[in-house]
Amino acid sequence: MRFRFVFPMIIGIGLLLLNCEDKQTSKKTNTSVVKDATITETKITPKKATDSIYPKLTDTNAMEFFLKYEKEHKENKARITTDFGIIEIELYNKTKFHRANFVYLTKRNYFDGTQFYRVVKNFVIQGGSSDDYNIAKRRQKIGRYLLPPDTKRGYTHKRGAISMPSSEIDNAYKLASPFQFFIIQRPGGAKYLDGDYTVFGEVTSGMDVVDKINSVKTDEGDWPLHNVYIRKIELID
């Protein structure tokens, strides 16, 4: 009788030890998998790798960069998708630094999610900025620089012309803010702007969309009461 009682106890203890060992092994295995996954995710960082191939632009290196960039990137047509429809534009090859700048920012997806933040009735719609913190972070990654004017190519501020505003910083040479652009909406154009701002393209399709955006209600500072988003800008053939 004593043997029968002891033997089941021995078997029970053995099974208990084996069960505990299996649980410990399972925990070790799960920890290993998690670590491997973490390591893998850390190594695969395409966004950082993509960002690292571009130099951070400054007033010192921007012109040299775009001089080379415009020779390698010849695209000169783009599609702007807005809340009100699509605007298609052509960029002028003669204003090479401004064209290259626009192409570069488009390829870096800078404009996606920005806004037409300034609308002046019967005059212009101005885009490429936003009060979104993420847009400010994009600018920081790209760099801080201005572009010199290029106003002697024969282009005028006609209706549909795309031009680049000067920097908010007062400067006698009208250096341009590279992240923004405006489209002339006024019938008959605004030729009095010629010579002060660089016209670097024109609308080829979608002036009805420009008119719709120009008709939105704004506050006293010309900011639309309801945000008008540029959903994306993409280069097209």
C-alpha positions as CSV (number, residue, x, y, z in Angstrom):
1,M,0.0,0.0,0.0
2,R,2.9,2.4,0.9
3,F,4.5,1.8,-2.5
4,R,1.3,2.5,-4.4
5,F,1.0,5.8,-2.6
6,V,4.5,7.0,-3.1
7,F,4.8,6.0,-6.8
8,P,1.9,8.3,-7.9
9,M,3.5,11.1,-5.9
10,I,6.8,10.7,-7.7
11,I,5.0,10.7,-11.1
12,G,3.0,13.8,-10.2
13,I,6.2,15.7,-9.1
14,G,7.9,14.7,-12.3
15,L,5.1,16.0,-14.4
16,L,5.0,19.2,-12.5
17,L,8.7,19.8,-13.1
18,L,8.4,19.1,-16.8
19,N,5.4,21.5,-17.0
20,C,7.4,24.3,-15.4
21,E,10.3,23.7,-17.6
22,D,8.1,23.8,-20.7
23,K,6.7,27.2,-19.6
24,Q,10.2,28.6,-19.0
25,T,11.3,27.4,-22.4
26,S,8.2,29.0,-24.0
27,K,8.9,32.3,-22.3
28,K,12.5,32.3,-23.5
29,T,11.4,31.6,-27.1
30,N,8.8,34.4,-27.1
31,T,11.4,36.9,-25.8
32,S,13.8,35.9,-28.5
33,V,11.2,36.4,-31.2
34,V,10.3,39.9,-29.8
35,K,13.9,40.9,-29.7
36,D,14.5,39.7,-33.3
37,A,11.4,41.7,-34.5
38,T,12.6,44.8,-32.7
39,I,16.0,44.6,-34.2
40,T,14.6,44.0,-37.6
41,E,12.3,47.0,-37.3
42,T,15.1,49.2,-36.1
43,K,17.3,48.3,-39.0
44,I,14.6,48.9,-41.7
45,T,14.2,52.7,-41.6
46,P,13.6,53.7,-45.2
47,K,12.4,57.1,-44.3
48,K,15.7,58.1,-42.5
49,A,17.7,56.5,-45.3
50,T,15.8,58.5,-47.9
51,D,16.2,61.7,-46.0
52,S,19.9,61.1,-45.6
53,I,20.6,61.1,-49.3
54,Y,19.6,64.8,-49.6
55,P,21.9,67.6,-48.2
56,K,20.3,70.0,-45.8
57,L,20.0,73.1,-48.0
58,T,21.3,76.5,-46.9
59,D,21.9,79.9,-48.7
60,T,25.4,78.6,-49.2
61,N,24.8,75.4,-51.0
62,A,21.3,75.7,-52.5
63,M,22.2,77.3,-55.8
64,E,25.0,74.8,-56.5
65,F,22.6,72.0,-55.6
66,F,19.8,73.1,-57.9
67,L,22.2,73.9,-60.7
68,K,23.1,70.2,-60.7
69,Y,19.6,69.0,-59.9
70,E,17.9,70.8,-62.8
71,K,20.2,69.0,-65.2
72,E,19.2,65.6,-63.9
73,H,15.5,66.2,-63.4
74,K,13.9,67.6,-66.5
75,E,10.2,67.3,-65.4
76,N,8.2,70.5,-66.1
77,K,4.5,69.5,-65.6
78,A,2.7,68.9,-62.4
79,R,-0.8,68.2,-61.1
80,I,-2.1,69.9,-58.0
81,T,-5.0,68.0,-56.3
82,T,-7.1,70.3,-54.1
83,D,-10.4,70.1,-52.2
84,F,-12.0,71.9,-55.1
85,G,-10.5,69.9,-58.0
86,I,-7.4,69.5,-60.0
87,I,-5.1,72.2,-61.3
88,E,-2.4,71.3,-63.9
89,I,0.6,73.5,-64.4
90,E,3.6,73.8,-66.6
91,L,7.0,75.0,-65.2
92,Y,9.2,77.1,-67.4
93,N,12.6,75.7,-68.3
94,K,14.2,79.1,-68.5
95,T,13.6,79.8,-64.8
96,K,15.7,76.7,-64.0
97,F,16.4,77.3,-60.4
98,H,12.7,77.9,-59.5
99,R,11.6,74.9,-61.7
100,A,14.2,72.7,-60.0
101,N,13.1,73.9,-56.6
102,F,9.5,73.1,-57.3
103,V,10.3,69.7,-58.7
104,Y,12.6,68.9,-55.8
105,L,10.0,69.8,-53.2
106,T,7.3,67.9,-55.1
107,K,9.5,64.7,-55.2
108,R,10.0,65.1,-51.4
109,N,6.3,65.3,-50.9
110,Y,6.6,68.7,-49.2
111,F,3.4,70.2,-50.6
112,D,1.2,67.3,-49.6
113,G,-1.2,68.4,-46.9
114,T,-0.2,72.1,-47.2
115,Q,-2.9,74.7,-47.8
116,F,-3.9,77.6,-50.0
117,Y,-3.6,79.7,-46.9
118,R,-4.0,83.2,-48.5
119,V,-6.8,84.1,-50.8
120,V,-7.2,87.7,-52.0
121,K,-10.4,88.3,-53.9
122,N,-10.0,88.9,-57.6
123,F,-6.2,88.8,-57.3
124,V,-4.4,85.6,-56.1
125,I,-4.5,82.4,-54.3
126,Q,-1.3,81.6,-52.4
127,G,-0.2,78.1,-51.3
128,G,2.5,75.9,-49.9
129,S,2.2,76.7,-46.2
130,S,0.2,75.7,-43.2
131,D,0.0,76.1,-39.4
132,D,0.5,72.4,-39.0
133,Y,3.5,71.5,-36.9
134,N,4.4,68.6,-39.2
135,I,4.8,71.0,-42.2
136,A,7.3,73.0,-40.1
137,K,9.2,69.8,-39.4
138,R,9.4,69.0,-43.1
139,R,10.9,72.4,-43.8
140,Q,13.5,71.8,-41.1
141,K,14.6,68.6,-42.7
142,I,14.8,70.2,-46.2
143,G,16.7,73.2,-45.0
144,R,16.5,77.0,-44.8
145,Y,17.4,79.0,-47.9
146,L,16.1,81.6,-50.3
147,L,16.2,81.8,-54.1
148,P,17.3,84.9,-56.1
149,P,14.8,86.5,-58.4
150,D,14.9,85.6,-62.1
151,T,12.6,88.2,-63.6
152,K,14.1,88.9,-67.0
153,R,12.9,85.9,-69.0
154,G,10.0,87.7,-70.6
155,Y,7.3,86.1,-68.4
156,T,4.5,88.3,-67.0
157,H,2.0,88.0,-64.2
158,K,-0.9,87.2,-66.5
159,R,-4.0,85.4,-65.4
160,G,-2.9,81.8,-64.5
161,A,0.7,82.7,-64.0
162,I,2.5,80.9,-61.1
163,S,5.0,83.1,-59.2
164,M,7.1,82.9,-56.1
165,P,6.6,85.4,-53.2
166,S,9.5,87.1,-51.6
167,S,10.6,86.1,-48.2
168,E,8.8,87.4,-45.1
169,I,12.2,88.7,-44.1
170,D,12.7,92.2,-45.6
171,N,15.3,92.1,-48.3
172,A,16.2,94.6,-50.9
173,Y,16.8,91.9,-53.5
174,K,13.3,90.3,-53.3
175,L,14.8,86.9,-52.5
176,A,12.1,84.3,-52.9
177,S,10.6,82.0,-50.3
178,P,11.1,78.6,-51.9
179,F,8.3,76.7,-50.1
180,Q,5.4,78.9,-51.3
181,F,3.9,79.9,-54.6
182,F,0.9,82.0,-55.8
183,I,-1.3,81.8,-58.8
184,I,-2.7,85.0,-60.4
185,Q,-6.5,84.8,-60.6
186,R,-7.3,88.3,-61.6
187,P,-8.7,88.7,-65.2
188,G,-6.2,90.8,-67.1
189,G,-3.4,89.7,-64.8
190,A,-1.3,91.8,-62.4
191,K,1.6,93.1,-64.6
192,Y,2.6,95.7,-61.9
193,L,4.2,92.7,-60.2
194,D,6.6,92.1,-63.1
195,G,10.2,92.7,-62.2
196,D,9.6,92.1,-58.5
197,Y,8.6,88.5,-58.4
198,T,9.7,85.5,-60.5
199,V,7.0,83.9,-62.8
200,F,8.2,80.3,-63.2
201,G,5.1,78.6,-64.6
202,E,1.5,78.8,-65.6
203,V,-1.8,77.0,-65.2
204,T,-2.6,74.8,-68.3
205,S,-5.8,73.3,-67.0
206,G,-8.1,74.0,-64.0
207,M,-8.5,77.8,-63.9
208,D,-12.1,77.1,-62.9
209,V,-10.7,75.5,-59.8
210,V,-8.5,78.5,-59.1
211,D,-11.7,80.7,-59.4
212,K,-13.5,78.5,-57.0
213,I,-10.8,78.7,-54.4
214,N,-10.6,82.5,-54.9
215,S,-14.3,82.8,-54.0
216,V,-14.1,81.2,-50.6
217,K,-14.8,83.3,-47.5
218,T,-11.8,84.6,-45.7
219,D,-11.0,86.5,-42.5
220,E,-9.5,89.9,-42.3
221,G,-6.0,88.5,-42.9
222,D,-7.1,86.8,-46.2
223,W,-6.9,83.3,-44.5
224,P,-9.8,81.1,-45.6
225,L,-12.4,80.5,-42.9
226,H,-12.3,76.8,-43.8
227,N,-9.0,75.3,-44.7
228,V,-8.4,74.7,-48.4
229,Y,-6.0,71.8,-48.6
230,I,-3.5,70.8,-51.3
231,R,-3.9,67.1,-50.9
232,K,-0.9,66.3,-53.1
233,I,1.2,67.6,-55.9
234,E,2.6,65.1,-58.4
235,L,4.8,65.3,-61.5
236,I,3.1,64.2,-64.7
237,D,4.2,63.6,-68.3
